[in-house]
Amino acid sequence: MIKENHLAMGKCLRTVQERPLGRSGIHVPVVGMGTWKTFDVAGAERNARRRLVQYALDLGGNLFDSSPF
C-alpha cells in the first residue's frame, strides 16, 4: 500500500509501503533509516541531519535504527 502525503507547499509526495510485523498488529515501513554513524555530528552538519530526519518523518517514515552494532 502506498500512501500519499500532502505537504503545505501543495506538493503530493508518495510515502513508503508498510507491512505487518508478524502477528503483533504493528505495521512497519519496508525500509528504515540507519542513523548511527550518519548522525554522530555537530554544528551545521547537525542541522542538516535534523532536516533530513524531519523530511523522512513528513513522508511517513517511522523506522530509525540507531544501534551501533
C-alpha positions in Angstrom: 0.0 0.0 0.0 1.4 3.4 -1.0 0.1 6.4 0.9 0.1 10.0 -0.3 1.2 12.8 1.9 0.0 16.4 1.1 2.5 18.9 2.3 1.9 22.6 2.9 3.6 23.7 -0.3 0.9 21.9 -2.3 3.1 19.0 -3.3 1.8 15.5 -3.2 4.6 13.0 -2.2 4.4 9.3 -2.1 5.3 7.6 1.2 6.9 4.2 1.8 5.0 1.0 1.8 4.2 -0.7 5.1 3.8 -4.3 6.1 2.6 -6.1 9.2 5.3 -7.1 11.7 4.4 -10.7 12.3 1.2 -11.1 14.3 1.9 -8.1 16.5 -0.7 -5.8 14.8 2.1 -3.3 14.2 2.8 -2.1 10.7 6.3 -1.0 9.8 7.8 0.5 6.7 9.5 -1.8 4.2 12.6 0.5 4.5 14.2 2.2 7.5 16.9 4.7 8.1 20.1 3.6 9.7 21.4 6.6 11.8 24.3 5.6 14.0 27.3 6.9 12.0 25.2 9.4 10.0 24.1 11.4 12.9 27.2 11.5 15.1 27.9 15.1 14.1 27.9 18.6 15.5 27.4 22.2 14.3 26.0 22.9 10.8 26.1 19.2 10.0 23.7 18.5 12.9 21.1 21.0 11.4 21.4 19.3 8.0 20.7 15.9 9.6 17.7 17.2 11.5 16.2 18.5 8.3 16.8 15.0 6.8 15.0 13.3 9.7 12.2 15.8 9.5 11.8 15.1 5.8 11.6 11.4 6.5 9.0 11.9 9.2 7.0 14.2 6.8 6.9 11.3 4.3 5.6 8.9 6.9 8.9 7.3 7.9 8.9 5.8 11.4 11.6 3.2 11.5 15.0 4.6 12.6 17.8 2.3 13.6 20.4 3.9 15.9 22.1 0.8 17.1 25.9 1.0 17.0 26.1 -2.7 16.0 
